[in-house]
Amino acid sequence: MSNITNPLLQIALAPVTSQIDSTAKKGTSSFFEAMSRAWGDALDKQAALITEKSEAVSAGDDTPGAITELSALSMRFGFEASASHTATSAVSEGLSTVSRKQ
C-alpha cells in the first residue's frame, strides 16, 4: 500500500476519538479534522524528503540521477497536494450537504 493512503486508512479504521499517531492530539473531534491532519502529515513528510534531497544537490550531488529524483519528489508533492485539496473539498461539500438536510 502506498504511503499516500496509509494515514487515511488508519483514520478510516480507527474510532474518531482515538489517537492517530504521536503528533495527533487526543480526542479528535471530527473525521474532517483527522483527515486534514493526516494529509498535513503526509505533505510534511514529502516536503522533508524534498528539502533533504535539495540540500544534497546543493552540496554537490548534482548528478542527473539526483536531479531527476528531486524532480520526481517535487512532482509527487504536487500530486499529493492536489489530492489532499480534492479530498478535503469533497468531504467538506459532503458535510455541508448533510448539515443542510438536518
VEXZA-321323 format. One line per field, with one value per residue: residue in three letters; y, z, x of N, C-alpha, C in turn. Coordinates in Angstrom, 3 decimals. Layout:
% residues N
residu: Ala ...
n.v: Y ...
n.w: Z ...
n.u: X ...
ca.v: Y ...
ca.w: Z ...
ca.u: X ...
c.v: Y ...
c.w: Z ...
c.u: X ...
END
This chain:
% residues 102
residu: Met Ser Asn Ile Thr Asn Pro Leu Leu Gln Ile Ala Leu Ala Pro Val Thr Ser Gln Ile Asp Ser Thr Ala Lys Lys Gly Thr Ser Ser Phe Phe Glu Ala Met Ser Arg Ala Trp Gly Asp Ala Leu Asp Lys Gln Ala Ala Leu Ile Thr Glu Lys Ser Glu Ala Val Ser Ala Gly Asp Asp Thr Pro Gly Ala Ile Thr Glu Leu Ser Ala Leu Ser Met Arg Phe Gly Phe Glu Ala Ser Ala Ser His Thr Ala Thr Ser Ala Val Ser Glu Gly Leu Ser Thr Val Ser Arg Lys Gln
n.v: -1.174 2.258 5.113 7.321 6.645 5.375 7.016 7.864 5.447 4.515 6.391 5.892 3.350 3.613 4.532 7.683 9.124 8.212 8.216 9.050 9.170 9.824 12.597 13.595 15.207 14.066 12.912 13.778 15.759 15.464 13.622 15.051 16.842 14.971 13.751 15.949 16.485 14.140 14.343 16.659 15.737 13.823 15.490 17.083 15.181 14.519 16.994 17.246 15.243 16.348 18.661 17.522 16.150 18.297 19.775 17.984 18.021 20.699 20.606 19.446 17.006 16.827 15.147 13.766 11.768 12.359 14.869 14.229 12.576 14.469 16.073 14.210 13.766 16.300 16.471 14.441 15.558 17.666 16.192 14.929 17.190 18.199 16.027 16.047 18.465 17.938 15.788 16.995 19.064 17.563 16.114 18.246 19.437 17.337 17.227 19.741 19.438 17.416 18.760 20.721 19.205 18.365
n.w: 0.000 -0.715 0.619 0.604 1.069 3.546 6.035 5.768 5.692 8.258 9.723 8.801 9.826 12.547 15.701 16.024 18.257 18.921 19.245 16.481 15.629 17.003 16.844 16.680 18.296 21.227 21.343 18.940 17.362 15.045 11.983 9.767 10.741 11.543 9.096 7.692 9.242 8.792 6.026 6.126 7.606 5.798 3.660 4.939 5.429 2.816 1.946 3.610 2.571 0.067 0.802 2.018 -0.171 -1.882 -0.440 -0.571 -3.312 -3.569 -2.085 -3.740 -4.945 -7.750 -9.822 -12.805 -12.067 -9.362 -9.596 -11.165 -9.367 -7.382 -8.872 -9.321 -6.680 -6.121 -8.000 -7.060 -4.629 -5.573 -6.714 -4.404 -2.938 -4.574 -4.481 -1.755 -1.547 -3.195 -1.789 0.707 -0.085 -1.154 1.095 2.739 1.230 1.318 4.104 4.390 2.813 4.246 6.663 5.864 5.291 7.670
n.u: 0.843 0.495 2.321 0.745 -1.938 -1.921 -2.147 -4.824 -6.192 -5.683 -7.139 -9.733 -10.190 -9.913 -11.440 -13.119 -12.345 -9.832 -6.205 -4.386 -1.670 1.615 1.845 -0.661 -3.385 -5.088 -8.471 -9.713 -12.059 -13.569 -14.050 -13.276 -11.318 -9.387 -8.792 -7.769 -5.514 -4.056 -3.526 -1.985 0.220 1.230 1.946 3.846 5.859 6.601 7.529 9.738 11.384 11.899 13.273 15.543 16.709 17.138 19.013 21.138 21.668 22.410 24.719 26.514 25.934 25.048 24.279 22.755 20.925 20.360 19.185 16.994 15.658 15.017 13.285 11.227 10.367 9.364 7.302 5.673 4.928 3.352 1.263 0.243 -0.546 -2.561 -4.351 -4.960 -6.306 -8.516 -9.725 -10.268 -11.974 -14.113 -15.045 -15.712 -17.750 -19.591 -20.126 -21.292 -23.581 -24.923 -25.375 -27.176 -29.398 -30.372
ca.v: 0.000 3.441 5.996 8.341 6.201 4.835 7.824 7.859 4.133 4.492 7.197 5.216 2.160 3.940 5.352 9.109 9.683 7.609 8.958 8.511 8.980 10.528 14.053 13.977 15.447 13.102 13.397 14.467 15.971 15.122 12.922 16.075 17.291 13.868 13.598 17.091 16.286 13.066 14.910 17.572 14.925 13.233 16.564 17.455 14.147 14.662 18.240 16.969 14.499 17.299 19.514 16.702 15.908 19.598 20.104 17.103 18.546 21.956 20.289 18.913 15.794 17.340 14.190 13.705 10.910 13.080 15.942 13.570 12.147 15.677 16.440 13.236 14.053 17.531 16.149 13.660 16.515 18.344 15.242 14.765 18.439 18.236 15.000 16.476 19.504 17.285 15.037 17.939 19.733 16.609 15.851 19.500 19.549 16.328 17.683 20.876 18.887 16.719 19.729 21.404 18.271 18.038
ca.w: 0.000 -0.821 1.770 0.490 1.636 4.891 7.078 5.604 6.080 9.719 10.202 8.479 10.656 13.970 16.228 15.867 19.464 19.203 18.836 15.186 15.691 18.129 16.718 16.707 19.640 21.642 21.333 17.698 17.441 13.823 10.928 8.889 11.357 11.491 7.704 7.366 9.935 8.097 4.786 6.501 7.960 4.566 2.909 5.686 5.190 1.441 1.898 4.266 1.597 -0.962 1.417 2.193 -1.488 -2.384 0.256 -1.118 -4.641 -3.332 -1.508 -4.748 -5.593 -8.839 -10.931 -13.436 -11.279 -8.162 -10.022 -11.578 -8.141 -6.788 -9.698 -9.053 -5.343 -6.232 -8.726 -6.151 -3.689 -6.284 -6.817 -3.070 -2.580 -5.349 -3.938 -0.441 -1.799 -3.711 -0.706 1.696 -0.693 -1.284 2.428 3.169 0.499 1.878 5.433 4.164 2.327 5.362 7.660 5.331 5.247 9.018
ca.u: 0.000 1.336 2.386 -0.287 -3.202 -1.800 -2.772 -6.271 -6.669 -5.657 -8.263 -10.982 -10.356 -9.826 -12.534 -12.853 -11.732 -8.533 -5.016 -3.968 -0.227 2.208 1.732 -2.065 -3.896 -6.103 -9.833 -10.055 -13.498 -14.284 -13.338 -12.709 -10.069 -8.430 -8.373 -6.920 -4.236 -3.342 -2.998 -0.903 1.390 1.773 2.597 5.052 6.883 7.085 8.308 11.024 12.188 12.328 14.292 16.745 17.314 17.578 20.262 22.175 22.007 23.135 26.028 27.420 25.422 24.225 24.250 21.431 20.046 19.930 18.284 15.757 14.971 14.458 12.128 10.166 9.841 8.583 6.081 4.823 4.363 2.269 0.162 -0.337 -1.221 -3.796 -5.240 -5.448 -7.302 -9.716 -10.356 -10.780 -13.132 -15.212 -15.597 -16.326 -19.015 -20.494 -20.552 -22.189 -24.852 -25.571 -25.834 -28.362 -30.528 -30.835
c.v: 1.231 4.284 7.036 7.895 5.689 5.711 7.828 6.521 4.009 5.260 6.469 4.028 2.445 4.702 6.824 9.691 9.092 8.516 8.294 8.238 9.865 12.043 14.525 14.226 14.411 13.750 14.194 14.571 15.614 14.371 13.922 16.585 16.212 13.667 14.737 16.963 15.211 13.569 15.856 16.828 14.330 14.295 17.031 16.466 14.274 15.923 18.040 16.192 15.427 18.179 18.765 16.502 17.207 20.014 19.253 17.602 19.831 21.718 19.634 17.649 16.211 16.441 14.192 12.851 11.617 14.181 15.358 13.109 13.340 16.129 15.506 13.469 15.291 17.284 15.348 14.582 17.257 17.460 15.086 16.019 18.560 17.226 15.421 17.563 18.889 16.546 15.965 18.656 18.811 16.332 17.094 19.693 18.553 16.733 18.844 20.388 18.203 17.721 20.506 20.513 17.979 19.104
c.w: 0.000 0.443 1.750 1.209 3.064 5.972 6.977 5.987 7.593 10.290 9.981 9.391 12.152 14.419 16.164 17.081 19.779 18.761 17.575 15.169 16.799 18.045 16.792 18.140 19.961 21.550 20.096 17.622 16.161 12.854 10.022 9.436 11.268 10.071 7.301 8.008 9.234 6.783 5.079 6.847 6.721 3.745 3.605 5.433 3.792 1.303 2.541 3.326 0.512 -0.420 1.560 0.862 -2.082 -1.736 -0.260 -2.489 -4.491 -2.810 -2.511 -5.436 -6.709 -10.075 -11.562 -12.646 -10.048 -8.516 -10.470 -10.369 -7.443 -7.558 -9.428 -7.683 -5.378 -6.955 -7.853 -5.124 -4.327 -6.409 -5.469 -2.644 -3.307 -4.809 -2.578 -0.600 -2.273 -2.606 0.328 1.161 -0.773 0.070 2.955 2.511 1.043 3.254 5.325 3.718 3.449 6.371 7.157 5.365 6.636 9.580
c.u: 0.884 1.289 1.286 -1.553 -3.089 -2.420 -4.292 -6.873 -6.702 -6.840 -9.580 -11.240 -10.362 -11.063 -12.140 -12.137 -10.365 -7.399 -4.484 -2.474 0.315 2.069 0.285 -2.515 -4.963 -7.473 -10.190 -11.570 -14.249 -13.390 -12.632 -11.378 -8.996 -7.906 -7.431 -5.547 -3.405 -2.748 -1.848 0.371 2.052 2.515 3.875 6.186 7.470 7.935 9.680 11.947 12.725 13.442 15.610 17.469 17.851 18.893 21.417 22.630 22.818 24.541 26.975 26.960 24.465 24.267 22.859 20.442 19.499 18.941 16.937 14.960 14.313 13.218 10.950 9.535 8.953 7.259 5.124 4.169 3.186 1.041 -0.542 -1.090 -2.559 -4.811 -5.797 -6.509 -8.610 -10.460 -10.988 -12.021 -14.334 -15.864 -16.301 -17.688 -20.039 -21.012 -21.538 -23.558 -25.624 -26.125 -27.067 -29.587 -31.084 -31.656
END
